[in-house]
Amino acid sequence: MAEAWDSGASAWSAERRQAYANDLDADRSLAAVTTHSNRSKADQDPATWMPPHQPSHCRYLEDWTATKLRWHLTVDEDEHIVMQELVAACPDNPLTYTPAP
């Protein structure tokens, strides 16, 4: 939520923030992770945190990007640079998402 707030959610209505926090309509919205991974990530973006399991990086970047696009959230410069560098190692898969209502 803190990352979303910094990426544009601060300008949203309370109802839109609630919809974002409870978004179960997109497969990419929630991912089961260990407590340790969840705590180590906290509110960091890909510029400062990536999953410890390297083979998960591409999926994580796809999910991150799709969520940003779905909710029209911004990406800061450091985040953008790292995402471009990391996605270069990912297979060429089309990114799909459904805009949030």
Secondary structure as GFF3:
##gff-version 3
##sequence-region A 1 101
A	DSSP	alpha_helix	2	6	.	.	.	ID=ss1
A	DSSP	three_ten_helix	9	11	.	.	.	ID=ss2
A	DSSP	alpha_helix	14	21	.	.	.	ID=ss3
A	DSSP	alpha_helix	35	41	.	.	.	ID=ss4
A	DSSP	three_ten_helix	54	56	.	.	.	ID=ss5
A	DSSP	alpha_helix	57	70	.	.	.	ID=ss6
A	DSSP	alpha_helix	77	87	.	.	.	ID=ss7
###
